[in-house]
Amino acid sequence: MTFSIGPIARVSQKNSKFRMACQGFAVALICMMPGLAFCQDDINSEHLLPENTKAWVSVPDIELLRGALEKTQFGLMTQDPEVKPFVDDLVRQFRGFLDQQNIQFGIKLADIEAVKSGEVCLAGVLRPPVAGVEDATLDHAIVLLVDVLDSQAEAQALLARIADEMEVRGATSESMKIGEVEATKWTLAQPVGLRARQFAFQGIIGRWLMACDNEAVFRDIVAELTGNANAPTHLADNPVFQEIEKQTQPGENNGPAHVRWFIEPLGYMKLAQSVADAKNGGKSLRNDYINILDEEGFSAIKGAGGSASFATGKHEVVHKTFIYAPHSEDAPLTRGAQILDFQNHEENTLAPPSWVPSESASYLTLTWNLRNALENIGYVADSLAGTPGSWLRTLEGFKNDPNGPQVDLRRVADLLENRLTVVSVTGVPIDDDSERIVFGIRILDEVDFVTESVFRFVKNKAVVVPHEGIDIMVIDTSEENNGTGLEIEGDPFDLDSEFSEEDDDEGFRKAKPLFEKRVIAIKDGILLIGNNVDQMKSILSEMADEPGKLLATAEDYQRIEAALVELAGDAAPSFRQFGRMDLSIRPNYEMMRTGRMGQSKTLLAQLINRAYDDENTDPDTIRKQEIDGSKMPEDFDGKVAKYFGPTGLVLHTTNEGWLITGCVLAKDDSTTAATVEPAPVDDVEPKNNKLSNE
C-alpha cells in the first residue's frame, strides 16, 4: 500500500450532486491513522504546520500503536489462522486499489515502518488567493511529516527507495536548494488516477523527513524548521485547535492518545474543492455549497477533533470527539444551523424505550427539537435547491391545498416528544434486506389526530396489513420509476437521504430510495417507521412484554452503560448509542463473502453503490462487487463474531459545542489472548502486511 495524499471524490461537470470532494481526502487521512506517530520530544507537527491547516491527523509511535492494537481482539483476529487469509487478501486488494489511483508520494507504508520514527502526520493546508490577482483560486497542499531523529541512516535509505519508485512511475527529478537545505523536486508523468498535482517535493530537514505537493508550502515549512521563518502563526496557536485539544484528552488511566486529529469543516470542504478544481482546470460547474452552508449558519461549527486510545486495560478502544460550536441564548445558532438543536435530557438517561427489541444490533436515541428542525431544515433545502421559500410554501400546501393531504405538520410536530430513537435488527437467514431499521417517537397528546394525519399522507400509496388489531401501512416503491420526472409527493416518511436534483439535459432525475419499503404503525402512543413488515410485526407483538426482553436488561448493554458512566460521568446526555458490532456487520459480511454486495440493500452497501454512480448510471444497474470475499470464513458466528464486542457513546451538549465520549469493549469479560491460537510462524506475513497497519 502507498500513502495516499489527496484522492478527491469526483466533481460532476454538471450542476448536480455535491459529491463532497472531501470524501477522498478523508479516506487518505483514515488509511494513515493506524500507522502514524506522536512526536516524542518538545516539538510536534502542530507547531510546524501553518495556521491555515484545515485537516490534520497524527498518531503515536508506530511500535507503541502496533503493540496496543495487537492486544485488542481485532489484533488477535488478524493472526487467527481461520481469519488471517482473508485479512491478508483484503489488505492486498486495498493496496492494489490505491496503487491504481496513482495517489502517492512514492512512499509506501512498508518503507515508513522500516524507519524508527517519532511523529508521523498527514495534513491538508489551504493557502489564500494571491493578493491583488482577480479571480485567483485557492491554493492547496498535502503535507507528510515524519520525525526521523533516531534513524537518519534509514531515512536516507528511504529517500533512495522513493527515488526508485518515482522513476518506475516515469517521474523525473531535479535538485533544489533552500538555504542550506538540499531537497528534491519530482515531476510526475500525467496522472492516471485521482491525483491532480504533477509535482512532489521531498527532503530531510534536521530531524524531519517531509514530502509535499506544493512548493510554496514546502518552502515555508523548511524555513520554519531551519529557523528562518518570519514568526508565523501555527496550527497549535489556533484557539479552536487548543479548545478541542483540551476537551479530548484520553482521561486518567486510559493511557496515551494513539490517534489525534483535527478538522475545520468548511475550510476542509474548501480544501477538497480546491483540489477538485485543480483537477478540472478550475472549470468545474457547481452550486456554491460551501457559501450556502456558511450563509445558513453552519460556520458556527468552528472545528472538530479528537483522540483515540487502544487497549487501555478495560477497553478495546476509548475515543473522544469535540465539535466546537460556541452558542448561547444571547448568541444562538441561526437559520439552517438551528436543526442542530440537541438538548441534554435532564429527566431521562435515554435508556431504551419499551418497544426496542432485546436482539437489536444497534440502538441510537437523541433529543431533538423537532418543531425547530421542521421549520429550519427548509432554509437548507431551499438554499441548496435554489428555490427560496419553497419549503414554507410546501408546509402551507400540506395544510391547505384541497388536493393535498390537508395535514398541519407544525401541529403534528408539537404533539411529538423531542426524542427520536432508531434501532437496527439483523434478520436471519442473511439476504439482501436483512438489515432492518426502525424509527420510533412517542406521541405526547392527541394520538387520534396524529394517527389520522399519518393516514392522510399515505392513504393513496399504502397497503394496509392488519396485525393483532393494529393497521400496518406499507408503501412499496420497488416498482416505481426512479429515473424519470420529479414528483413532489409530500411524503414526510420518505427516509431517502438525497434530494432529487436537476440535470442540465434530462430535466429532473429522482434518486432511488434508500428503502424500497416504508412500513408505518402506531401502537400505545408510539409512531414507528421501518423498512421491513416482519420486523414491524415482531415489535408490535412484543411491546409491553415482560421486562426481561428489553434491551436495557441485556448484559452487554449494561457493561457499556457502566463503562460510559466511568468515562463521561452520569450527567444526562442528549445522544446515546449502543451497538453490537458482530450483529451490525454480519449482513455486509455475508453479502461480501458471497459476492452480492452490489445488490445488497444495507445502508452501507447503498451508500457505496451511490458513490460509484454518476449521471449516466442506470438506477437499476447492479454494481459489480470490488472486493473479492471468497477467502472470508463461512462460519461467521464461530470464527469471526467473537472478535467484535459491544460499542457505545454518549454526547453531551454544552454552550461550547458537543462532546462525544465512546468506547469499544471485548465481546465478554472472559475473552483473552489465550482464546486464540496464533498462526504458525512460517505462515505469518511480515509486519507491514497486517491489517492493523492500515
HELIX and SHEET records of a PDB file:
HELIX    1   1 CYS A   22  MET A   32  1                                  11    
HELIX    2   2 MET A   33  GLY A   35  5                                   3    
HELIX    3   3 SER A   45  HIS A   47  5                                   3    
HELIX    4   4 ILE A   62  LYS A   71  1                                  10    
HELIX    5   5 GLN A   73  MET A   77  1                                   5    
HELIX    6   6 LYS A   84  GLN A  101  1                                  18    
HELIX    7   7 LEU A  109  GLU A  113  1                                   5    
HELIX    8   8 GLN A  152  VAL A  168  1                                  17    
HELIX    9   9 GLU A  215  LEU A  225  1                                  11    
HELIX   10  10 LEU A  235  ASP A  237  5                                   3    
HELIX   11  11 PRO A  239  GLN A  247  1                                   9    
HELIX   12  12 PRO A  265  LYS A  279  1                                  15    
HELIX   13  13 TYR A  289  GLU A  295  1                                   7    
HELIX   14  14 PHE A  298  ALA A  300  5                                   3    
HELIX   15  15 ARG A  335  LEU A  340  5                                   6    
HELIX   16  16 LEU A  370  ALA A  385  1                                  16    
HELIX   17  17 SER A  390  ASN A  400  1                                  11    
HELIX   18  18 LEU A  409  ASP A  414  1                                   6    
HELIX   19  19 VAL A  447  VAL A  458  1                                  12    
HELIX   20  20 VAL A  533  GLU A  542  1                                  10    
HELIX   21  21 PRO A  547  LYS A  549  5                                   3    
HELIX   22  22 LEU A  551  THR A  553  5                                   3    
HELIX   23  23 GLU A  555  ALA A  568  1                                  14    
HELIX   24  24 MET A  581  ARG A  593  1                                  13    
HELIX   25  25 MET A  597  GLN A  599  5                                   3    
HELIX   26  26 LEU A  603  TYR A  612  1                                  10    
HELIX   27  27 PHE A  636  VAL A  640  3                                   5    
HELIX   28  28 ALA A  641  TYR A  643  5                                   3    
HELIX   29  29 ALA A  673  THR A  675  5                                   3    
HELIX   30  30 VAL A  681  ASP A  683  5                                   3    
HELIX   31  31 LYS A  687  ASN A  689  5                                   3    
HELIX   32  32 LEU A  691  ASN A  693  5                                   3    
SHEET    1   A 2 THR A   2  SER A   4  0                                        
SHEET    2   A 2 GLN A 104  LYS A 108 -1                                        
SHEET    1   B20 THR A 172  ILE A 178  0                                        
SHEET    2   B20 VAL A 181  THR A 187 -1                                        
SHEET    3   B20 PHE A 199  ILE A 205 -1                                        
SHEET    4   B20 TRP A 208  CYS A 212 -1                                        
SHEET    5   B20 ASP A 139  ASP A 147 -1                                        
SHEET    6   B20 VAL A 120  ARG A 127 -1                                        
SHEET    7   B20 THR A  53  VAL A  59 -1                                        
SHEET    8   B20 VAL A 259  ILE A 263 -1                                        
SHEET    9   B20 GLY A 303  PHE A 310 -1                                        
SHEET   10   B20 VAL A 317  TYR A 324 -1                                        
SHEET   11   B20 GLY A 657  VAL A 664 -1                                        
SHEET   12   B20 PRO A 646  THR A 654 -1                                        
SHEET   13   B20 PHE A 575  ARG A 580 -1                                        
SHEET   14   B20 SER A 362  THR A 367 -1                                        
SHEET   15   B20 ARG A 419  THR A 426 -1                                        
SHEET   16   B20 GLU A 435  ARG A 442 -1                                        
SHEET   17   B20 ILE A 526  GLY A 530 -1                                        
SHEET   18   B20 LYS A 517  LYS A 523 -1                                        
SHEET   19   B20 ILE A 470  ASP A 476 -1                                        
SHEET   20   B20 VAL A 463  HIS A 467 -1                                        
SHEET    1   C 2 GLU A 501  ASP A 503  0                                        
SHEET    2   C 2 GLY A 507  ARG A 509 -1                                        
END                                                                             
